[in-house]
């Protein structure tokens, strides 16, 4: 892998996104609007204080998964990836470049979502706001890398959407948003322990309530980071030049 080629790939992706205002709006605005809608729905109840941290994990994760997977698949279907890989550009350079580009977008997206939830919607955070932002960014990058991995196995944009029930919905149901994970049946609790979104939600809730120390949150971040690295490596191995 070559750092210059990786950075060049990231720059190309960011340039493309910069000229697509709808994608920018989807990435930066939609998660905050959805969080604001939930805060409005539960404005006279304590529900938003309970589920708010989980929503900071959920909405950016889903948006980054969709945008990254569809963007990568579209470039493969149009032959762009085939042309790029015919040059002195390895699959690792390509995947890392996409991860870096969308990772930077994830930083911006998470910053907007966290700021909107805390300072506009009034989500109370007992712990460090910076630690909350760090977990939110890691969660959004996780959605990016899983989207890159999903795009390697899809042939059409519709098939990417079909990965949602397989890869995303189980993590939402078992992540502790609807029911605390320690109250799940033993088998489902064991499954949820292996799902990365569960650890992101746990870490965000721990920071929001200041129920755990920084070492616990750091351990959750290490688990999320391991999933990110694994998805990048597996995505590099399974990436195809062109969709048949």
Buried (B, 14 or more C-beta within 10 A) or exposed (E): BEEEBBBBBBEBBBEBBEEEEEBBEBBBBBBBEBBBEBBEEBEEEEEBBBBBBBBBBBBBBBBBBBBBBBBBBBBBBEEBBBEBBEEEBBBBBBBBBBBBBBBBBBBBBBBBBBBBBBEEBEBEBEBEBEBBBBBBBBBBBBBBBBBBBBBBBBEEBEBBEEBBEEBBEBBBBBBBBEEEBEEBEEEBBEBBEEBBBBBBBBBBBBBBBEEBEEEBBEEBBEBBBEBBEBBBBBBBEBBBEBBE
